[in-house]
C-alpha cells in the first residue's frame, strides 16, 4: 500500500489521503470512494446532494455504537437536510455507499454491510452501492406477492437521478473498461476453486471464458447499444440452465473463430454447473476487455500464459509506455499498413492496433507481423487477440529469407531487431539478397560495394536493411538500435550508418536510459531511430540535402530500469510524498514520454516531416520546443556517428556556454601517452618480483585515488600504465568519467588500469594545469565525456580523439586561482588526500602504526 495519495474529490476538493487517516480509511479506500463519487456525479447525481461518511443508525447505551455509510446521496442538497435527525435524513437518502480497498472480502462485505444498509432505508427507490477494485454492485428492494427481497445487479443497473431502480441488459457501451483484469480473473479463479475445479481445469476454463468474452465484445462493437449475449444472468433472473446454454453458444462460435490462431486446442463447452456460471458471469459480464489499457492487458497476459501454457513471458515483452510512445511518434494514418518483421510478442503491433482502433473501423487489416520463432508467434497471436484484434495477421516467417518477395509492401515499419554479435546469418543465398550481406571497401571517403558475399553478417544489421526495403518510398521507420551500432568506429557499423543515411532521411533520434530493456535480459543502452525512406538512394551520405532532425534524451521511463522486475514508478507530490492521480483517479507514471512527444511535435523537424503532427492535436504551449540538429553535423563527421548523446541539447548547451568565453580544448594542453610506454615513448616491462602500487578504476575518485600492493606476477593484464610523476589519469569509459587523479611526485611503482587515459601537460602549457583540474572536477566535463562515449554499455569508450575535443573554461579570476592553487600544489606533490599522505608516511615508517598483511581477497573476514 502506498504511503498516501493526492486526490481531487468533486465534493471535498483537493485532499490528502494519508496512510493513517482520522476516519480509518486507507489511501486506497479513499481513492475508490472518490472514484465512486465521480461516477455518481457523471451519472447525473448532483454533487451538492452527496455526503461523505454519514451515520445511519446509533445503537447501545447513549448511542455509543453506530452503523455508517461511506457515502450517501440525498434527494436534495445536504445543507437543506438535518444530519443529526437520522430518521429525517433517511427519508431523503437515494443511494447508500460502501467502499472497500479490494475484493478479497467482497462476499462478507456485501452480506453483512451492504445488504443491511437497505434495512435502514425508508424509500422504495433507495439503492445500496458496493465499490471495490474489481466489483461494483447495486442492490435495491423488490416487493413481490407482499414479500420484500433484495435484488442485486451490475453497476449499469444504477438508476438515473430521480428514476426507479431495476435490472437492465448489458451492452457494449455500458460495460466497464477500467478494471484490473488480473484481479478480475483471480476472483473468477476463487469461484472455480470453490466449485471444486482443480488448478489445471481452472485455467483451461478461464481460457474458454476469456475467448467467449472477447468474441462477444468484438461481435457487438459495431452495435454498441444492442444487448450483449453474455450478461449478468443472475441480475436478470435468467434460469441457470439457460445461462449455461447462452455462454456455451458464444463459446462454440469463439472457438471456431480463434482456434486456428491458438497453440493448443480449446473445448467448445464449459464443464461448469449453472450456479457456478451465474457467479462467474456476475464478475465477468460487466467488464469490457478490448478497451482496457495495454499495460493492464500485458500484466494479465504474462501471468495467464505462464499458468496455462507454462510460458515465462517476461523476456518477450517491451513495456507498453515505450511501445505507445514510439507508435505515437510514427503517427500511423488511415489506410497505412504497419509491419514488424521481427515482432516477438507483437508489442509494437498491439500498440499500433489499439491506437488505430480508437479512430477507424477494421484497423486489424492494416497491421501485420512476422517472426521466425513458432513460440514467439503463438505469444504474439494471443497478445493481439487479447487486445481486440480479430484478424491476427501474424505469420511464422523468416523475414530475412523473404526480403525480395516483401519489398515495398508497407507504409510504416517498427522493429526491435535481434541485435548482437553472436546472432548471425550464414546462409549464402540469404546474404546475397542484401547490400549489407556483401563485402564493402572504404576507398577514400566513399564506400564501394563488391560482388563478394560475406561469410556471415549480424542478423540485426540485416534486419535494419529489411526494415528499409519493406517500405514504399516515403514510408517511415522506427528502429530500436543499441548505441554501440550508432557510434562504434568499426567498419561494419560505420558502413551500416552510411547505408541508412543514403537510403533514408533521419527524422528523430531518441536516446533511452541504460537498462531500459533489463526486464528482457538486455543491459545495453539503446536508442530509437525514426527515418523516412528516400525515393532514390544517395551515392554518398555527404550528398544529402540539409534538413533538421529532432533529438531527445529520455531520463525517466515510468519504471525502474535497474532490475528485471521493471517496477512502475509514479509521480509524487514533492511537499509530502503522496502519489498524484490523474482526472480518472489513476496513478501517473513518472515518465518523460508525454513531454518528449509534445516537444517533438513542436520542433522544427515538423517542417521537414509533416507526418509527425498530421491529424493530431498539438500543444503549442510546450516550452522549450523540441531540439533539432542539421543533418550536416552527422554527414560532416568522420564516422557518421548517429548516437543521440553527442547531438543532445544538454551537450550543445554545455559546449556553447563554455566556448562563449575564454576556453581551451583538452587536447591542446595535454598529450596522451600509450600503454606500457614511458613518457619518452620507450616500452616499459613489468618485473615479476617487484611490488607495485596497482590502481583499479574502483580505486579512483574525483581527484583522489588509493592503491593495493601487488607483485608483478599477480598484476592483471589490464594493468598497463606505468606511472611517472606528473601523470594525469582520467576515466576513459562512460561509467567512470568523473574519476581522475594525478600521480604527482610520489609515483614510485604505481601502475594504473587501462580503463583510464594517461595524460601529461604539454611543454609550455603547465600554467593551465589549474584550469584543467577545475574542469575535471565539474559536471560540465562529465557531460561532454558521456556524450562522446562510443558503445552500448557502462564500458562504452571515449577515444583519445574524442576526449581531446572536450572544451573547458580558462579561470581568469585571479582570486579564484589563488584559492585553488594550494590544492593543485598538493596534487603535484602526490598527496591527493589524507589517506594518500598517511599511506606514504607509513611506507616510510614515519608513523607508529603496524602494517599487517593485506587481505588476500575481499571475502576475507579479518
C-alpha positions in Angstrom: 0.0 0.0 0.0 1.3 3.4 -0.9 2.1 6.0 1.8 -0.6 8.3 0.6 -2.4 9.8 -2.3 -3.2 13.3 -3.6 -6.8 13.2 -4.7 -9.3 15.6 -6.1 -12.9 14.9 -4.9 -15.9 16.6 -6.6 -17.4 17.1 -3.1 -14.5 17.9 -0.9 -12.0 19.3 -3.4 -8.2 18.6 -3.2 -7.4 16.3 -0.3 -4.5 14.2 1.0 -5.3 10.6 1.8 -2.5 9.7 4.3 -1.6 6.2 5.4 -3.1 6.9 8.8 -6.3 8.9 8.4 -8.7 10.1 11.1 -11.6 8.2 9.6 -9.6 4.9 9.4 -9.9 4.7 5.6 -6.7 3.6 3.8 -5.5 5.7 0.9 -6.7 3.0 -1.5 -10.2 3.0 0.0 -10.3 6.8 -0.2 -9.3 6.6 -3.8 -12.2 4.2 -4.6 -14.5 6.5 -2.6 -13.5 9.4 -4.8 -14.0 7.1 -7.9 -17.5 6.2 -6.7 -18.4 9.9 -6.1 -17.1 10.9 -9.6 -19.1 8.1 -11.2 -22.3 9.3 -9.4 -21.7 12.9 -10.5 -21.0 11.8 -14.1 -24.3 9.8 -13.9 -26.2 12.9 -13.1 -26.4 12.9 -9.3 -25.8 16.5 -8.0 -22.6 16.8 -6.1 -24.2 19.1 -3.5 -26.5 16.2 -2.6 -23.6 13.9 -1.7 -22.4 13.5 1.8 -19.3 11.6 2.8 -19.2 9.5 6.0 -22.7 9.5 7.3 -24.2 7.8 10.4 -27.3 5.9 9.6 -28.2 4.4 12.9 -27.0 4.5 16.5 -27.0 1.6 19.0 -26.2 0.8 22.5 -26.0 2.8 25.7 -26.3 6.5 24.7 -25.8 5.6 21.1 -22.1 4.8 21.5 -22.1 2.4 18.6 -23.2 3.4 15.1 -23.8 2.0 11.6 -22.2 4.2 9.0 -22.2 4.5 5.2 -19.0 5.6 3.4 -21.2 8.0 1.3 -24.9 8.9 0.8 -26.8 10.7 -1.9 -29.8 12.7 -0.9 -32.8 13.9 -3.0 -31.9 17.5 -2.1 -28.7 19.4 -1.2 -27.1 18.2 2.0 -27.2 21.7 3.6 -31.0 21.5 3.4 -31.3 18.3 5.4 -30.7 17.8 9.1 -27.9 15.2 9.6 -28.5 15.0 13.3 -32.0 13.7 12.9 -31.3 10.3 11.4 -34.9 9.4 10.7 -35.3 12.6 8.7 -32.0 12.0 7.0 -33.1 8.5 5.8 -36.3 9.9 4.3 -34.1 11.7 1.8 -31.5 9.1 1.0 -31.4 7.8 -2.6 -28.0 6.0 -2.5 -26.1 4.3 0.3 -22.5 3.6 -0.5 -19.9 1.1 0.9 -16.3 1.2 -0.3 -13.6 -1.4 0.2 -10.0 -1.3 -0.8 -10.1 -4.8 -2.5 -12.4 -7.6 -3.4 -10.8 -10.2 -1.0 -13.7 -9.9 1.4 -16.4 -8.8 -1.1 -18.8 -11.6 -0.2 -18.8 -10.8 3.5 -18.9 -7.1 3.0 -21.9 -7.4 0.7 -23.7 -9.7 3.1 -23.0 -8.0 6.4 -22.6 -4.4 5.5 -24.3 -3.6 2.1 -27.5 -5.5 2.3 -28.2 -4.5 5.9 -27.9 -0.8 4.9 -31.1 -1.3 2.9 -32.9 -2.3 6.1 -32.5 1.3 7.3 -33.8 2.8 4.0 -37.3 4.3 4.2 -37.7 4.9 0.5 -38.5 2.2 -2.0 -36.3 3.9 -4.6 -33.2 3.8 -2.4 -30.3 1.7 -3.6 -27.2 0.4 -2.0 -23.9 0.7 -3.9 -20.9 -1.5 -3.3 -17.5 -0.5 -4.7 -14.0 -2.2 -4.7 -11.1 -2.6 -7.1 -12.8 -5.4 -9.1 -16.6 -5.2 -8.5 -19.2 -2.5 -8.3 -22.7 -3.8 -7.5 -26.1 -2.2 -7.0 -28.7 -3.5 -4.6 -32.4 -2.5 -4.3 -35.6 -3.6 -2.7 -38.2 -5.6 -4.8 -41.7 -6.4 -3.4 -43.4 -9.5 -4.9 -46.5 -11.1 -3.5 -46.3 -9.0 -0.4 -42.7 -10.0 0.3 -39.7 -7.7 0.5 -36.5 -9.1 -1.1 -33.1 -7.6 -2.0 -32.2 -7.7 -5.7 -28.6 -7.3 -7.0 -27.2 -6.2 -10.3 -24.1 -4.7 -12.0 -23.2 -1.0 -11.9 -25.1 -0.4 -15.1 -28.3 -1.0 -13.1 -27.7 2.1 -11.1 -30.8 4.2 -11.8 -30.5 7.7 -13.1 -31.1 10.5 -10.7 -34.8 10.6 -9.9 -35.5 7.2 -11.5 -36.6 3.9 -10.1 -34.1 1.0 -9.8 -34.4 -2.0 -12.0 -32.3 -4.6 -13.9 -31.1 -3.7 -17.4 -29.4 -5.7 -20.0 -25.7 -5.0 -20.5 -24.5 -3.5 -23.8 -21.1 -2.8 -25.2 -21.4 0.8 -24.3 -22.4 0.2 -20.7 -19.8 -2.3 -19.7 -16.7 -1.0 -17.9 -13.1 -1.0 -19.4 -11.4 0.4 -16.2 -10.9 -2.8 -14.3 -7.7 -4.6 -13.2 -8.0 -7.7 -15.4 -5.6 -9.8 -13.4 -7.6 -9.3 -10.2 -10.9 -10.0 -12.1 -9.6 -13.4 -13.2 -8.2 -14.1 -9.7 -11.7 -13.6 -8.4 -13.0 -16.0 -11.1 -10.3 -18.5 -10.1 -11.6 -18.2 -6.5 -15.1 -19.0 -7.7 -13.9 -22.0 -9.7 -11.8 -23.2 -6.7 -14.9 -23.0 -4.5 -16.7 -25.1 -7.1 -14.1 -27.9 -6.6 -12.5 -27.4 -10.0 -8.8 -28.3 -9.9 -5.9 -25.9 -11.0 -5.3 -27.3 -14.5 -9.0 -27.3 -15.3 -9.4 -23.8 -13.7 -7.0 -22.2 -16.2 -8.4 -24.0 -19.2 -11.9 -22.9 -18.1 -10.6 -19.3 -17.8 -9.2 -19.6 -21.3 -12.7 -20.6 -22.5 -14.3 -17.7 -20.6 -11.7 -15.2 -22.0 -12.3 -16.2 -25.6 -16.1 -16.2 -25.2 -15.9 -12.7 -23.7 -13.6 -11.3 -26.4 -15.7 -12.8 -29.1 -19.0 -11.4 -27.7 -17.4 -7.9 -27.3 -16.0 -7.9 -30.9 -19.3 -9.1 -32.3 -21.2 -6.2 -30.6 -18.6 -3.4 -31.0 -20.3 -2.1 -34.2 -23.7 -2.1 -32.5 -22.8 -0.7 -29.0 -26.4 -0.2 -27.8 -27.5 -3.7 -28.6 -27.6 -6.2 -25.7 -24.6 -8.4 -25.4 -25.1 -12.2 -25.3 -23.1 -12.6 -22.1 -25.0 -11.0 -19.3 -25.1 -10.8 -15.5 -27.7 -13.6 -15.8 -28.5 -13.7 -12.0 -29.4 -10.0 -12.1 -31.8 -10.6 -15.0 -33.2 -13.7 -13.2 -32.3 -16.0 -16.1 -32.5 -19.7 -15.1 -29.1 -21.3 -14.5 -29.6 -23.8 -17.3 -30.4 -21.1 -19.8 -27.3 -19.1 -18.7 -25.1 -22.1 -19.4 -26.7 -22.5 -22.9 -26.1 -18.9 -23.7 -22.4 -19.0 -22.6 -21.8 -22.2 -24.5 -23.3 -20.8 -27.7 -20.9 -17.9 -27.6 -18.0 -20.2 -26.7 -18.7 -22.5 -29.6 -18.5 -19.6 -32.1 -15.4 -18.2 -30.4 -13.5 -21.4 -30.5 -14.5 -21.9 -34.2 -13.1 -18.4 -34.9 -10.0 -18.3 -32.8 -8.8 -21.9 -32.6 -6.7 -21.7 -35.8 -4.6 -19.0 -34.1 -4.1 -20.8 -30.7 -1.2 -23.0 -29.7 -3.4 -25.7 -28.0 -7.0 -27.0 -28.6 -9.8 -25.4 -26.6 -13.0 -27.2 -25.7 -16.2 -25.5 -27.0 -18.4 -26.5 -24.0 -18.0 -25.4 -20.4 -17.7 -28.0 -17.7 -19.5 -25.8 -15.1 -22.8 -26.1 -13.3 -25.5 -23.5 -13.7 -24.9 -21.8 -10.3 -21.2 -21.5 -11.0 -21.8 -19.9 -14.4 -24.1 -17.4 -12.7 -21.4 -16.5 -10.2 -18.7 -16.2 -12.8 -20.8 -14.0 -15.1 -21.7 -11.8 -12.2 -17.9 -10.9 -12.2 -17.0 -11.1 -15.9 -20.0 -9.8 -17.8 -19.9 -6.2 -16.6 -16.3 -5.6 -17.7 -15.0 -4.6 -21.1 -11.7 -6.3 -22.1 -10.9 -4.9 -25.5 -10.9 -1.3 -24.4 -8.6 -1.9 -21.4 -5.2 -0.2 -21.2 -2.5 -2.1 -23.0 -0.4 -2.3 -19.8 -3.4 -3.9 -18.0 -3.7 -6.5 -20.7 0.0 -7.1 -20.7 0.3 -7.7 -17.0 -2.7 -10.1 -17.1 -1.3 -12.0 -20.2 2.1 -12.6 -18.7 0.5 -14.1 -15.7 -2.2 -16.0 -17.6 0.1 -17.5 -20.3 2.6 -18.6 -17.6 -0.2 -20.6 -15.9 -1.9 -22.1 -18.9 0.9 -22.6 -21.4 3.9 -22.7 -18.9 5.5 -19.7 -20.7 7.6 -17.2 -18.8 6.8 -14.1 -21.0 8.8 -11.5 -19.1 11.7 -11.9 -21.6 9.4 -11.2 -24.5 7.5 -8.0 -23.7 8.5 -4.4 -24.2 6.9 -2.1 -21.7 3.7 -0.5 -23.1 4.7 3.1 -22.3 7.6 2.8 -24.6 5.8 1.0 -27.5 2.9 3.5 -27.3 5.4 6.4 -27.4 7.2 5.0 -30.4 4.0 4.4 -32.3 2.7 7.9 -31.4 5.8 9.4 -33.0 5.3 7.3 -36.1 1.6 8.6 -36.1 0.0 5.9 -38.4 -2.8 7.3 -40.5 -5.9 5.6 -42.0 -5.0 3.1 -44.7 -1.3 2.9 -43.9 0.0 -0.6 -43.4 2.1 -1.2 -40.3 4.6 -4.1 -40.2 7.1 -5.6 -37.7 9.3 -8.1 -39.4 10.7 -9.4 -36.1 7.6 -8.9 -34.0 8.4 -11.2 -31.0 5.4 -10.7 -28.7 3.8 -8.1 -31.0 4.0 -5.3 -28.5 4.6 -2.6 -31.2 1.7 -4.1 -33.3 -0.7 -4.2 -30.4 0.1 -0.5 -29.7 -0.4 0.4 -33.3 -3.6 -1.7 -33.5 -5.1 -0.1 -30.3 -4.2 3.4 -31.4 -5.8 2.9 -34.8 -8.9 1.1 -33.5 -9.8 4.1 -31.5 -10.1 6.1 -34.7 -11.0 3.7 -37.6 -13.1 0.5 -38.1 -11.4 -2.8 -39.2 -7.9 -1.4 -38.4 -6.7 -5.0 -37.9 -6.4 -5.3 -41.7 -3.7 -2.6 -41.6 -1.5 -4.5 -39.1 1.0 -7.3 -39.9 3.9 -9.1 -38.3 6.3 -12.0 -38.7 8.7 -13.9 -36.6 10.8 -17.0 -37.3 10.1 -18.5 -33.8 6.9 -20.5 -33.6 6.6 -19.9 -29.9 7.0 -16.1 -30.4 4.2 -16.2 -33.0 2.0 -18.0 -30.5 2.7 -15.4 -27.9 2.1 -12.6 -30.5 -1.1 -14.0 -31.8 -2.7 -14.4 -28.4 -1.5 -11.0 -27.4 -3.2 -9.5 -30.5 -6.4 -11.4 -29.8 -6.4 -10.3 -26.2 -6.0 -6.7 -27.3 -9.1 -7.0 -29.6 -7.6 -8.0 -32.9 -9.9 -10.2 -34.9 -7.6 -10.8 -37.8 -4.3 -11.7 -36.1 -2.1 -11.2 -39.2 1.0 -12.7 -37.6 3.0 -15.1 -39.7 5.6 -17.7 -38.7 8.0 -16.5 -41.4 11.7 -15.9 -42.0 11.8 -12.2 -42.8 15.4 -12.4 -43.9 14.7 -15.1 -46.4 11.6 -13.4 -47.8 13.0 -9.9 -48.3 12.7 -10.0 -52.1 9.1 -11.0 -52.0 8.1 -8.5 -49.4 9.9 -5.4 -50.6 8.0 -2.2 -50.8 4.8 -3.6 -49.3 4.5 -1.4 -46.2 3.9 2.2 -45.2 5.3 2.0 -41.7 7.8 -0.4 -40.2 8.5 -0.6 -36.5 11.1 -3.1 -35.1 13.4 -4.0 -32.3 15.6 -6.5 -34.2 17.7 -9.2 -32.7 21.0 -7.3 -32.5 24.1 -8.9 -31.1 27.5 -10.2 -32.4 26.5 -13.8 -31.7 23.3 -13.7 -33.7 24.5 -14.1 -37.2 23.2 -15.1 -40.6 25.5 -17.5 -42.6 23.2 -18.7 -45.5 24.9 -17.5 -48.7 21.6 -17.5 -50.6 20.1 -15.1 -48.0 23.2 -12.9 -47.6 23.3 -12.4 -51.4 20.0 -10.6 -51.3 21.3 -7.9 -49.0 23.6 -4.9 -49.7 24.9 -5.3 -46.2 25.4 -9.0 -46.8 28.2 -8.1 -49.3 31.8 -7.0 -48.7 32.3 -3.3 -48.9 35.5 -1.4 -49.4 36.2 2.0 -47.9 38.1 3.9 -50.6 38.9 7.5 -49.7 35.7 8.9 -48.2 33.4 6.6 -50.1 32.1 3.0 -49.6 32.1 0.7 -52.6 30.1 -2.5 -52.7 31.8 -5.5 -54.1 30.3 -8.6 -55.7 31.7 -10.8 -52.9 29.2 -12.2 -50.4 30.3 -12.2 -46.7 30.8 -15.4 -44.8 28.4 -14.2 -42.2 26.7 -11.0 -41.0 25.0 -9.9 -37.8 21.2 -10.6 -38.2 20.5 -7.2 -36.6 22.3 -5.4 -39.3 20.4 -7.3 -42.0 17.1 -6.6 -40.2 17.9 -2.8 -40.5 18.1 -3.3 -44.2 14.9 -5.4 -44.2 13.0 -2.6 -42.4 14.0 -0.1 -45.0 13.3 -2.4 -48.0 9.9 -3.3 -46.7 8.9 0.4 -47.0 7.4 2.1 -50.0 9.2 5.3 -51.0 8.2 8.0 -48.4 7.4 5.3 -45.8 8.6 5.7 -42.3 10.6 3.5 -39.9 11.2 3.2 -36.2 14.2 1.1 -35.4 15.5 0.3 -31.8 19.3 0.1 -32.0 22.0 -0.5 -29.4 24.1 2.7 -29.1 27.2 0.7 -30.0 25.9 0.4 -33.6 25.3 4.1 -33.7 28.8 5.2 -32.5 31.4 2.4 -32.7 34.1 3.2 -35.2 34.5 -0.3 -36.6 33.9 -0.6 -40.3 30.7 -2.8 -40.2 28.9 -0.3 -38.0 30.3 2.7 -39.9 29.0 1.0 -43.1 25.6 0.4 -41.6 25.2 4.1 -40.7 26.4 5.1 -44.2 23.8 2.8 -45.8 21.0 4.1 -43.6 21.8 7.7 -44.3 22.0 7.1 -48.1 18.6 5.3 -48.2 16.7 7.3 -45.6 16.3 10.8 -44.2 16.7 10.9 -40.5 13.7 12.5 -38.7 14.0 11.8 -35.0 16.7 10.3 -32.7 15.6 9.3 -29.2 18.0 8.0 -26.6 16.8 5.7 -23.9 18.4 5.3 -20.5 20.6 2.3 -19.8 18.8 -0.8 -18.6 15.6 0.2 -20.3 15.3 -3.4 -21.6 16.6 -5.0 -18.3 13.4 -7.0 -18.0 14.2 -8.9 -21.2 17.8 -9.5 -20.2 19.5 -6.7 -22.1 21.9 -4.4 -20.1 22.9 -2.3 -23.1 21.7 1.3 -23.7 19.7 1.8 -26.9 18.2 4.5 -29.0 15.3 4.7 -31.4 15.9 5.9 -34.9 13.0 7.4 -36.8 13.6 7.7 -40.6 11.8 8.4 -43.8 12.7 6.3 -46.9 14.1 8.1 -49.9 12.7 7.6 -53.3 16.2 7.2 -54.8 19.2 6.4 -52.6 22.1 8.8 -52.5 25.5 7.7 -53.8 27.2 9.2 -50.8 25.9 10.2 -47.4 27.5 13.6 -47.5 25.5 14.4 -50.7 22.4 14.8 -48.5 20.3 18.0 -48.7 20.5 19.8 -45.4 17.5 19.3 -43.1 16.7 19.3 -39.4 16.0 16.2 -37.3 14.8 16.1 -33.7 17.0 14.8 -30.9 15.6 13.9 -27.5 17.1 12.2 -24.4 14.7 10.1 -22.1 15.7 10.1 -18.5 12.6 8.7 -16.8 10.6 5.9 -18.5 8.0 5.2 -15.8 9.6 2.0 -14.4 12.7 1.1 -12.5 15.4 0.4 -15.1 17.9 -1.2 -12.7 16.2 -4.5 -12.1 14.4 -7.2 -14.1 11.1 -6.6 -12.4 10.6 -3.2 -14.0 8.5 -1.9 -11.1 6.4 1.1 -12.2 7.4 4.5 -10.8 4.7 7.1 -10.2 4.7 10.9 -9.7 4.7 12.2 -6.2 3.9 15.5 -4.5 7.3 16.8 -3.6 6.0 18.5 -0.5 4.7 15.4 1.3 5.5 12.4 -0.8 1.9 11.5 -1.6 1.2 10.0 -5.0 -0.6 12.2 -7.5 -3.6 10.9 -9.5 -5.0 12.0 -12.9 -8.5 13.1 -13.6 -9.5 9.4 -13.8 -8.1 8.6 -10.3 -5.2 6.7 -11.8 -1.6 6.9 -10.6 0.5 8.9 -13.0 3.6 7.2 -14.3 6.8 9.2 -13.7 7.8 9.3 -17.3 9.3 11.7 -19.8 7.4 10.2 -22.8 4.4 12.6 -22.9 6.5 15.7 -22.6 9.1 14.5 -25.2 6.3 13.6 -27.6 4.9 17.1 -27.3 8.3 18.6 -27.8 9.0 16.6 -31.0 5.6 17.7 -32.4 6.5 21.3 -31.7 10.0 21.1 -33.2 11.4 22.4 -36.4 11.6 18.8 -37.7 7.8 19.1 -38.4 8.7 21.4 -41.3 10.5 18.6 -43.0 8.3 15.7 -41.8 4.6 16.8 -41.7 3.6 13.3 -40.6 5.0 13.9 -37.1 2.0 16.1 -36.3 -0.5 15.3 -39.1 -4.0 14.8 -37.7 -3.0 15.1 -34.0 -3.8 17.9 -31.6 -0.5 19.8 -30.9 0.0 21.7 -27.7 1.7 24.9 -28.9 2.5 26.0 -25.3 5.3 23.5 -24.9 8.4 25.1 -23.5 11.1 24.6 -24.6 10.1 23.3 -28.0 11.8 20.2 -29.4 15.6 20.3 -30.0 16.7 19.9 -33.7 20.0 19.5 -35.4 21.0 19.9 -39.0 22.0 16.6 -40.6 25.2 18.2 -41.8 26.5 17.7 -38.3 26.4 14.0 -38.9 27.5 13.8 -42.6 30.5 16.1 -41.9 31.7 13.8 -39.1 34.3 11.2 -40.0 32.4 8.2 -38.7 28.8 9.4 -39.4 28.0 8.9 -35.7 24.3 8.6 -35.0 24.4 8.3 -31.2 21.9 10.9 -29.9 24.1 11.8 -26.9 26.5 13.9 -28.9 23.7 15.9 -30.6 21.7 16.4 -27.5 20.5 19.8 -26.2 22.4 19.2 -22.9 25.7 18.6 -24.7 25.2 21.5 -27.1 24.3 24.0 -24.3 27.3 23.0 -22.2 29.6 23.4 -25.2 28.1 26.8 -26.1 28.3 28.1 -22.5 32.0 27.3 -22.3 33.0 28.4 -25.8 31.2 31.7 -25.3 34.2 32.9 -23.2 37.9 32.2 -22.9 38.4 28.4 -23.2 40.7 25.7 -24.3 40.4 22.2 -25.8 41.8 19.5 -23.5 43.8 18.1 -26.4 45.6 21.5 -26.9 47.1 21.4 -23.4 47.8 17.7 -22.8 49.3 14.9 -24.7 48.2 11.3 -24.4 50.6 8.5 -23.6 50.5 5.0 -25.0 50.0 2.0 -22.8 53.1 0.2 -21.4 55.4 3.0 -22.5 57.1 5.8 -20.6 56.9 9.5 -21.3 59.8 9.1 -23.8 57.8 6.6 -25.8 60.0 3.6 -24.8 58.4 0.3 -23.8 58.3 -0.5 -20.1 58.5 -4.1 -19.0 57.0 -5.4 -15.8 59.2 -7.1 -13.3 57.6 -10.3 -11.8 59.3 -9.9 -8.4 58.7 -6.2 -8.0 55.9 -4.9 -5.7 53.7 -2.4 -7.5 51.0 0.1 -6.3 48.2 -1.1 -8.5 45.3 1.4 -9.2 42.0 0.0 -10.4 39.1 2.2 -11.7 37.3 1.5 -8.5 40.3 3.0 -6.6 40.0 6.4 -8.3 37.6 9.1 -7.3 37.4 12.8 -8.2 41.0 14.0 -7.8 41.9 11.2 -5.3 43.0 7.6 -5.6 44.1 4.6 -3.5 46.0 1.5 -4.4 46.7 -2.1 -3.5 50.2 -3.5 -3.3 50.7 -6.5 -5.7 53.7 -8.3 -7.0 54.3 -8.0 -10.7 53.4 -11.7 -11.4 50.0 -11.0 -9.8 49.1 -7.9 -11.8 46.2 -8.4 -14.2 46.6 -7.9 -17.9 44.7 -4.6 -17.7 47.5 -3.1 -15.6 49.1 -1.2 -18.5 50.0 2.4 -17.5 53.3 2.6 -15.6 53.0 5.9 -13.9 55.6 8.7 -13.7 55.5 12.0 -11.7 53.2 14.5 -13.4 50.8 11.9 -14.9 47.2 12.8 -15.1 44.7 9.9 -15.3 41.1 10.4 -16.4 38.3 7.8 -16.7 38.1 6.7 -20.3 34.8 4.8 -20.2 31.2 6.0 -19.8 30.6 5.0 -16.2 33.8 6.4 -14.8 34.1 9.9 -16.4 34.0 11.6 -13.0 37.1 9.7 -11.9 40.5 11.3 -12.3 43.8 11.8 -10.3 47.4 12.8 -10.6 50.3 10.7 -9.5 52.4 13.7 -8.6 55.9 13.5 -7.3 55.3 10.2 -5.4 54.7 7.9 -8.4 57.2 5.2 -7.5 55.9 1.7 -8.5 52.5 3.0 -9.5 50.7 1.1 -12.3 47.2 2.0 -13.5 44.5 0.1 -15.2 43.8 0.5 -18.9 40.3 1.9 -18.2 41.8 5.3 -17.9 43.6 7.7 -20.3 47.1 8.7 -19.3 47.9 12.4 -20.0 50.7 14.8 -19.4 50.7 18.6 -19.7 52.3 19.7 -23.0 55.5 21.7 -22.6 54.6 25.4 -22.2 51.1 24.7 -21.0 51.9 24.0 -17.4 50.1 27.1 -16.2 46.9 25.7 -17.5 47.1 22.7 -15.1 44.9 24.6 -12.6 42.3 25.3 -15.3 42.4 21.6 -16.3 42.0 20.4 -12.6 39.0 22.7 -12.1 37.4 21.4 -15.3 38.0 17.8 -14.4 36.0 18.3 -11.2 32.9 19.6 -13.0 29.8 18.1 -14.3 30.2 20.1 -17.5 33.3 18.0 -18.2 31.5 14.7 -17.3 28.5 15.6 -19.6 30.8 16.1 -22.6 32.7 12.9 -21.9 29.5 10.8 -21.5 28.1 12.3 -24.7 31.3 11.4 -26.6 31.3 7.7 -25.4 31.0 5.1 -28.1 29.3 1.9 -27.1 26.2 0.3 -25.6 27.0 -0.3 -22.0 28.8 1.1 -19.0 32.1 0.3 -20.6 31.5 2.4 -23.7 34.8 4.0 -24.5 35.7 7.6 -25.0 38.6 7.6 -27.6 41.6 9.9 -27.2 40.4 11.8 -30.3 37.0 12.5 -28.7 38.4 13.2 -25.2 40.8 15.7 -26.7 37.8 17.7 -28.2 36.3 18.4 -24.7 36.3 22.1 -24.0 36.9 23.8 -20.6 36.9 27.4 -19.5 40.0 29.4 -18.5 39.8 30.6 -14.9 40.5 34.3 -15.3 39.6 35.4 -11.8 42.9 35.8 -10.0 41.4 35.5 -6.5 39.7 32.2 -7.5 43.1 30.9 -8.9 44.8 31.9 -5.7 42.3 29.9 -3.7 42.6 26.8 -5.8 46.4 26.8 -6.2 47.2 25.2 -2.9 45.1 22.2 -3.8 46.9 21.9 -7.1 50.3 22.1 -5.3 49.2 19.2 -3.2 48.4 17.2 -6.3 51.8 17.9 -7.7 53.4 16.6 -4.5 51.4 13.5 -4.8 49.2 14.0 -1.8 45.7 13.8 -3.2 44.0 13.0 0.2 44.8 12.4 3.8 44.7 8.7 3.1 47.4 9.1 0.4 49.6 11.1 2.8 49.2 8.6 5.6 49.9 5.6 3.2 53.1 7.3 2.1 54.3 8.1 5.6 53.5 4.5 6.7 55.6 3.2 3.9 58.5 5.4 5.1 57.9 4.1 8.7 57.3 7.6 9.9 54.1 6.7 11.8 53.7 4.5 14.9 51.3 2.0 13.3 51.9 -1.6 12.4 51.4 -2.7 8.8 49.6 -6.1 8.9 49.4 -8.3 5.8 46.8 -7.1 3.3 43.7 -9.3 3.0 44.3 -11.8 0.1 40.7 -11.3 -1.1 37.7 -9.0 -0.4 35.9 -12.1 1.0 38.4 -12.5 3.8 36.7 -11.6 7.1 39.6 -10.1 9.0 
